Amino acid sequence: MHRICYLMILLLACQYVWAQPVTPRPKIGLTLSGGGAKGLAHIGILKAIDSAGLKIDYITGTSMGSIIGGLYAIGYSADSIEKIARRIDWDLLLTNQSSLRSIFMEEKSEYSKYVLELPWVNHNFRLPLGVLEGQELWLKFSELFFPVYNQKDFSKFSIPFRCIGTDVGTGEAVVMKEGEIISAIRSSMAIPTVFTAVEYNGKKLIDGGLVRNFPVRDVKEMGADFVIGSNVATGLLPSEKVRNALQILLQVAFFREAEDNRKEVPQCDIYVPFSMEKFNMGSFSDAKGILDVGLEEGRRLYPRFKRLADSLNAIYGPDSIHADKLPHVDKVKISGYEVHGVDRTSSSFFVHTLDLATGQYYSAEQLANMVRQAYGTRYYRRIVYSLIPQQDGSVNIIFDVTENPFAFAKIGLHYNRFLGVGLVGNFTIRNFFATNSRSLVSINLGESFRIRGEHLQYLGRLKNFAIVLETQFDRFDITNYDNAKQIGLYKQNLFKVGERFQVSMNRTNTIGVGHRFDWVRYSPTISSGLELRGYNYFNTYYGFYALNSLDKAIFPQRGVKLHTEAGIVSRQHPYVNYTVNGVPPLNPDSIKIGTNSYVHATLDVESYTPLWKRSTLLLAAQAGINPHYTNNIMNEFVVGGLTKTFRNQITFAGLPEGSLYTANLAMIQGGLRTQIFSNTYITARANVMVTNFLSESNFFKNQNFYSGYALTFAYNFALGPLEISAMYCDQTKKLQSYINLGIPF
């Protein structure tokens, strides 16, 4: 009965309309508010609109609303936008870091290592601004908006579009409707104290949400007769809930937005307010939950959108809605280029790092990878580009570059039980001794003292070949164990100097040859049964191969890291005295120390494979061999610990550092790491090890087989990863704790 009545009313309305003069079909406007991560909920509203067959004629958006609205305006479907949002690595996009895979092999060991980096500018160290350039964010936008690279008028998009920024100079809203769409959207989301301001058409802009977070008036000015408004902003917090400095800053920043919002909401015909108290602007780690909230709200609103679409179609006839509205642009031909912003480097140097050739065709993905190549040199802090269409169908590419200062002071913190607490400092300078070079000094001050210097000289124009000169001095204590029982303490001093020549075939592989001189000194500080006191020195000539395809330096999710080395340890020069229970042995010849040369080889490999979204499979193997090593000393492999921190160390879940010394060993390990909360992980490991299979030291006696396990709770925060572990070894029958904070020297 209700259906018959509804149909009769609809027929009468149609008859009435047909009897009237013909009027234009009402234009539907859509406004999407800002709100940071919460703006992902807009996608659920778009999916409901698509499912209902409702055509949107105009779109406005601010901040995250400008991103979602911009993608929809250029032709992405709501389904496509949802897939993009679920695939994005938000942790990478919302940092000043790039993927480790884009970094030069020679730079990877120092990348993301320090808590604080202070640039040297105009003869002073400057504190960091605390804001994000968002290099990966620029590149992601460049890929997503590549299909409309040639459209500088936003009204010519599949759906006319405008977004809002705030002029830093005047504090007034700026309505962006032409120019570079990527710069416009990046401007609209530049939250103060979080993102850097953006130059746009001669103005410096920040987040439009400061003055107009919900731009309904703008969609009506475009010509919308009927407005759908989706608002994820929760407005100002009640005073009793403002508890920290950041919340106070945000309250002050958004005072004007709150007042403006009260004027915008009444102009909506369908107003969609979201209540998401358990999420905030930075809840990108909860993207799935926010998307689910939006999808649920979309399902609730679908019948209303469907009735609106059906009524309009009944009155005005079906409207043309194209399922595939995104322009098809696979590649562009680059006929010329310009580079703006280079000072310490040069345009030719920059283009060389890109491997850019004019007259060639490039896709958005290829251009992004080329920019990452240049960024991976560490000479540049930000690289953005725009494409300018030419009359012959090709494009000129315009690069806007922000260079890094050539000198940085860096500070980190590290602690574990073996090395104790250490403040790690580093000073890195580029092009100081010669062009295309990097020189650094690192120092560990604390319970252990360590200092290292390195000069890396690229040969030619920063391409493939390099010479590395290095030196290091360590002084730390090593506990001596007997059957897992602490029996003594040694003070070890190590001095080494070396050089190597290497070839990096790409950003994941390096091969080379080298030489190093090692001087090692032991002196007991707490007596044990058999003690050695003195030093030994020797030269090692080696070849090596390194591979690093990890996606992150900390808690990687995919990739392989491998280092293998093989060479000859030349004749040794030991000056060592032995004592047994404090007195020299009765027959010194019974422990005569060898001086012959021998082969020395190592292997260290780890791999990470994502099993599902929050879990990663860990596999690792370590091996070390010294064939014909019997009476030699001070080059044994030292087993124990979960963090690689010192020379000849083999990590092993179940044993603390220095638990045993051996001339030959092989270890394999498997594990599973699961992210349980944002930046919070649980890792389970199990490993087995065999020793003494090629030769055996006359001075250190061990079992031939070991097995062990570890369960680790880890939290990655401002000071670096904090890892708290429980370890057990089947052979020692001991359960032990292990704590590591930060990244070691």
Salt bridges, closest charged atoms under 4 A:
ASP79 OD1 - LYS47 NZ 3.09
GLU82 OE1 - LYS47 NZ 2.66
GLU82 OE2 - ARG86 NH2 3.08
GLU107 OE2 - ARG430 NH1 2.96
GLU107 OE1 - ARG438 NH1 3.23
GLU110 OE2 - LYS113 NZ 3.78
GLU110 OE2 - ARG452 NH2 2.88
GLU133 OE2 - ARG381 NE 3.12
GLU133 OE1 - ARG382 NH1 3.45
GLU136 OE2 - ARG372 NE 3.00
GLU143 OE2 - ARG372 NH2 3.74
GLU172 OE2 - ARG256 NH2 3.98
GLU180 OE2 - LYS152 NZ 2.78
GLU199 OE2 - LYS204 NZ 3.98
ASP218 OD1 - ARG212 NH1 2.94
GLU259 OE1 - ARG262 NH2 2.57
ASP260 OD1 - ARG217 NH2 2.33
GLU264 OE2 - ARG217 NE 2.64
ASP292 OD1 - ARG86 NH2 3.64
ASP292 OD2 - LYS288 NZ 3.21
GLU296 OE1 - ARG299 NH2 3.11
GLU297 OE2 - ARG300 NH2 2.52
ASP310 OD1 - LYS306 NZ 3.59
ASP319 OD2 - ARG25 NE 3.24
ASP319 OD1 - LYS55 NZ 3.84
ASP324 OD2 - HIS328 NE2 3.09
GLU338 OE1 - HIS340 NE2 3.02
ASP355 OD2 - LYS463 NZ 3.47
ASP400 OD1 - HIS340 ND1 3.47
GLU403 OE1 - ARG344 NH1 3.96
GLU454 OE2 - ARG438 NH2 2.16
GLU454 OE1 - ARG452 NH1 3.36
GLU470 OE2 - ARG500 NH1 3.31
ASP474 OD1 - ARG450 NE 3.17
ASP477 OD1 - LYS491 NZ 3.12
GLU499 OE2 - HIS515 ND1 2.70
ASP518 OD2 - ARG516 NE 3.55
ASP518 OD1 - ARG647 NE 3.72
GLU565 OE2 - ARG516 NH2 2.69
ASP604 OD2 - LYS644 NZ 3.36
